[in-house]
Amino acid sequence: MALGLKNVGAMYQRMVNKCPKTQKEAQRMTRRMAALTQFISRAGDQSLPFFKAIKKGKEFEWPPEYEKSYEKLKVYIQSPQLLAQPVEGDVLQLYLAVSKSALSSVLIQQ
């Protein structure tokens, strides 16, 4: 099933209803977040704590730094992003954000 803009609200609402308390809940939340990555800037960096939490062979834990990342992600998703169709002939700029764990890019027009 393709994720369109009409599904984003419901996906977000299911994701932020509660913090995960078990590894299964964390896996479920991580899958939902993966579906939202096309709408999240620097999604790789923001989701890294969640992937660490669901690592196999490790007992589930949800430390305060994961909770902080989770709260920051909820605030980011709640702030509206501006999307516009590019106009032919306008100059576009490409911005890159690189970290140890992810690479993100955005194409903008002034």
PyMOL commands that set and color helices and strands:
alter all, ss='L'
color gray80, all
select helices_A, chain A and resi 5-16+23-39+43-53+64-78
alter helices_A, ss='H'
color red, helices_A
select strands_A, chain A and resi 92-98+103-109
alter strands_A, ss='S'
color yellow, strands_A
deselect
rebuild
show_as cartoon
